[in-house]
Amino acid sequence: MGRSARHVYSDPAAVHALQALAGELPANGRVRLVLKDGGTCEGVVAERATLQVYYDPAERRQGVNGELRLERPDEPDWHRWMWLDEIARVEHLDSTLGSEN
């Protein structure tokens, strides 16, 4: 996805919401994501999502967003990258949220 993003955020409330969302996505956690466009995606979080600084070329400004990679152990060639701001809700399909160090 590179160092640029379609949407970046600098408003404290929006950044806090993205941080909270990242905290709901533990490494190796099996999740179903309900997306803002109405779709869903299910998989295992490859590594804990973190916020990073990106550049929005359309608005010519910097801000934060985060990337997430989902994998499916039963489909080794399948993976999906998505932006944290595309996610409306996280549904946990296992109990790894409390077990990560």
FENBEL-V726963 format. One record per pair of residues at least 4 apart in sequence whose ideal C-beta (glycine too) atoms are under 6 Angstrom apart, sorted by sequence separation. I is the first residue (numbers start at 0). J is the second residue. D is the distance in whole Angstrom. If there is no record, write none. Layout:
i/j/d
I/J/D
I/J/D
This chain:
i/j/d
34/38/5
81/85/5
8/13/4
55/60/6
91/96/6
8/14/6
33/39/6
71/77/5
54/61/5
31/39/6
32/40/5
70/78/5
52/61/6
31/41/4
68/78/6
69/79/5
52/63/6
53/64/5
68/80/5
50/63/5
29/43/5
67/81/5
50/65/5
28/44/5
48/65/5
26/44/6
64/82/6
65/83/4
48/67/5
24/44/5
26/46/5
64/84/6
26/47/5
45/68/4
24/48/5
45/70/5
21/48/4
42/69/3
43/70/5
42/70/6
42/71/5
17/50/6
21/65/5
7/53/5
7/55/4
17/65/6
4/53/4
14/63/6
3/53/6
35/85/6
3/54/5
34/85/6
35/87/5
3/56/5
9/62/4
8/62/5
32/86/5
33/87/5
7/62/3
8/63/6
33/88/4
7/64/6
30/89/6
31/90/4
4/64/5
30/91/6
31/92/6
20/83/5
29/92/4
29/93/4
0/66/5
17/83/5
23/89/5
28/95/4
27/95/6
25/95/5
25/96/5
25/99/4
6/84/5
0/80/6
